[in-house]
Amino acid sequence: MNFLEQRILRDGIVKEGNVLKVDSFLNHQMDIALLEEIGQEFHRRFADKKITKVLTIESSGIAIAYPVAKAFGVPLVFAKKAKSINIDGEVYAADVTSFTYQTNNQVIVSKKFLSADDHVLIIDDFLANGYALQGLISLVEAADATVEGLGIAIEKGFQEGGMRMRNLGYRLESLAIVDSMNARTGEIVFRAQD
Ligand code: 5GP
């Protein structure tokens, strides 16, 4: 079991509705040493790729993506949630349905910060149905840049996002894949990985 899986077992809380709460160490209170370790691990896993930018989505993706960008020595760009009224020709925009809030958001990135010669590593905290990743991928495609890989801290393997991304041919690295979890007993089962 790796360092993140151990921490999830220790401090993660399974909620009704297929939600795993990790807000004591990842997305409310943050364990900086753990985040640094996550950054190093993604750097190791994507060491064969020439990454020029790390892209994530606000807000909880930023904490994970920061140490990754630091490890690669490249800028971190985060997609902002925007009211469509603000959208102008200076941004790339994509629609994302929020898993946690069940709302539809438009996310934007300024055209200044993604261009055709960028090789992008997309990072997020969770992968559930894959809407956030899909939105981020379309921003990269709108810029004619290249998606080099997808890095996820916690994939919920019983939801369809991971399978969809792998079927589309993306290199997806998830540090922890939850195959099942039970809100009543609190049990969490991880997929075995190399
Ligand atoms: P997806 O777009 O893949 O359906 O969901 C991923 C997004 O929803 C992530 O950006 C994450 O913020 C949020 N999310 C999905 N599932 C969970 C969960 O179980 N716990 C938490 N804390 N966030 C989640």
Residues whose N, C-alpha, C, O or C-beta is under 5 A from the ligand:
A	BS01	5GP	N18 V19 L20 K21 V22 S60 T97 F99 T100 D124 F126 L127 A128 N129 G130 Y131 A132 L133 G161
